[in-house]
Amino acid sequence: MLEAGFIVMYRWRLKPGCEQDFVEAWSEVTQELLSHGSRGSRLHRGSDGIWYAYAQWPSAETRRRAFDAPRTIVDARVRMQEAVAEHFPEVTLEVTADFLGDT
């Protein structure tokens, strides 16, 4: 089983009508971060109107280096920001039990 590493949860409330553009931009950003060491991420739309994503990293240091690396897809990051009505603080998560499995 893969060591969980460092996990971060992100939360946003999106502007109405911007959901599809956000999903597309988030996907582009996630693909870029995969090339910088991310173990992947999932995006969810909550029944409470909040959008949730969590990303796994080998370590906090790997994440920091990825976020400090030069960006090749600045447009996607801008589109994500433009779609957000409200951004909630990031939350780091500690795995205490894991039954998701490797997919």
N, C-alpha and C positions, 0 to 999 in steps of 0.2 A: 504494500500500500504506500502511496506517495505521501510524504510528510506534508502536512497542511501549510506550514510556513507562516507567512504574514498575510492577513486578510483584512480588507477594508470594505465597509459598506457606504454607499453613496445614496443620497435621497434628494429628489427634486419634485417640485410641483411645476408642471409645464403650462405654457400659454395654450389656450384652446386653439385647435387647428394646426399646431406645430408638432404634434406627436410623431408623424411619419418622418419629418425632416430630422427630428431629434434621434429617432431610432437609426436612421441611415448614418447620421454623423457619428453617433455613439459607436456604431459598428466599425466605421473607418478608424476612429481613434483606438478602439480596442485592438484592431488588427495591427496597427502601428506598435502599440505597446507589447503585443506578443513578440514582435521582432526585437524588443529590448528586454526580454526576460520574464514578462508576465506569464503566469500559468493559465490565464484565461479569466473570463468574467461572464456573468449572466445579468441580464436586464429583465426586470419584472414591472408590470403595471399593477399596482395594488387596488383593491376594491375601495380603498379610502381616497382615491384620486392622487395618491403619491406614487412616483416612479422610484423603484429601488434597483440598485445594481451592487453586486459585490465582486471583488476581484481578488485573486490569489496570487501571491508573490513568493518566491523562495525566501526572501527576507525583506525587512524594511529598507535595508541598504540598496538592494536591487531595485526596489520601487523608486527610491530617491534618485538613483542614477538614471533610471528611465525617464523620470519627470524632468531631470536636468538636461537630458540629451537634446540636441537640436531637433526641432520638429519639421517634418516634411509635409504634414497635412494641416497647416494652420487653419485653412478654410473650414475644415470639419470641426475643429475646436470652437471657432467663432460661431458656426451654425448651432452647435450644442448650446453655447451660452445665450444666443439670441432666442432660443426656444424655451428657456427656463424663466418662469415667473418668480419662483422662490427656491433658493438653494439651502438645504439643511446641512449642519455640520457633519463631517465624516465621522464614522465610528469604526474603530478597530475591533475585530472579533477574534476570540480565542476558541478554537474547536475543542469541545469537551466530549462529543460523541459524533461519529460520522457514518452514515449509512447511505450516502449518495452514490458511492462507487465511482470508479474511473470510467468515464465515457469518452 
